[in-house]
Amino acid sequence: MNLRLISIRTRRFPLALGIMALLGWWMVPPPLWGHPDSFAPIVKSQRDKVVHISTRANRGAPLREDDPGSQRPFRFPAPHRGLGSGFIISGDGYIVTNHHVVEGAGEIEVVLADARKFKATLVGADPKTDLALIKIAARNLPAAEFGDSSSMEVGDWVLAIGNPWGLDHTVTAGIISAKGRNIFNDSNLAYGEFLQTDAAINPGNSGGPLFNLEGKVIGVNTAIARRGRGIGFAVPSNLVVAVVRQLRRYGHVRRGWLGVSIQEVDAELSRELKLPRAAKGLIVRQLPRKSPARTAGLRPGDLLTHFGKARLLRVGQLQKLVAFTEPGTRVPLKGLRRESAGKAGKPIGWKPFRVTVRIGRDPRTLDAGASTLLGRMGLRVAEISRRERRRPGLNAKIGVRVLSVRSKGIGHEMGLKAGDIILKAGGADVTSADSLEAALSAAQTAPSKRVSLVVRRGRKILYLVVRRATLNR
């Protein structure tokens, strides 16, 4: 046996292992280099910013989207026994949660990580994005910080902290599975921008935060797949920030209005319309009379390519851009318009066009300012979405939802509560926020000394009465 050879090989063996380890390191994809050994530091620094929300519903609370009889593939994970989640966004007690967590609640209780309990008031809610803002009377609270959801990539690590099934501050981890999901196609909830994650989300997680590895909130956990496992959805933080800013200021979202029915262009439609090969955008289908879009000069069949500087590709994208543009703002629109046929044999082509539109106020909501009767009553109302109207017992055309009721206002004196649906006012059907304003205005000069409201609260029908003199005060 050659002892010298064995000795040389033995000395070289650690060197070989080192080279193999180095090569193995460089073979690992760069995104995994930063894989944390533990998520514990993030949890320890952020868990005290997550709260437990319990609600006591008004009698006959409205049916939830997760009604067992529903055949929809996606649903809101409704609070388990009235329990949900939320997170603190400011030291003076503002808390973000889901609209469906507090919808129809007669009482909201918040439990902090240190077990302190507070009664919360509803500042405002936005059913279209399923977001709500509540407030507790507390000071010097630890507040979560929002991150940039647009910077998140598919495959990035995320953590969900919430109260699934009433189990306080449960932590689950996963990745961003997809971006830009439009899971509620009929109503474009959250403008088709949901973040999809495989971090476990269950009933009770609703309204809780989705954190990135920096400990910043990049989403609000909102929906789950009815039959799927490991498929959850969160409203992206950039949208949350825009909505919460308005809820805090107005109590509701003041959306702009373009007044146009549009459709995305796929390969088949592009061939049918003989669009230029590189043309991308949204086809204008319909234009309501007196809409800002029609007034600006848009025509059915136009291809919209730009809203301001934004290149248009998706319906939800344009809806969001318009919604968060202040009414009265002038915005340039660019696109392509079909040329009319000229001489015989000349093919019909497309030419660029540019118009400027003045964004209007969304007629489906009414800003309850001091100058309106609803404002003097302390009410904020909004039309009911088509998705909500499919619930059993709701009329397909009649009714508007009460978003908030100012304390010590006329609406509060009558007994109205957030979540109520006003069906009739002074004997007239209520079909929109404007029709409710008109009916109440007409009732001010009616012969009767009293004005009645027919209200649906959950499964019950209520008749509320106010003196006409009270409306005129």
Order of alpha helices (4+ residues) and beta strands (2+ residues): alpha-alpha-beta-beta-beta-beta-alpha-beta-beta-beta-beta-beta-beta-beta-beta-beta-alpha-beta-beta-alpha-beta-alpha-beta-beta-alpha-beta-beta-beta-beta-alpha-beta-alpha-beta-alpha-beta-beta-alpha-beta-beta-alpha
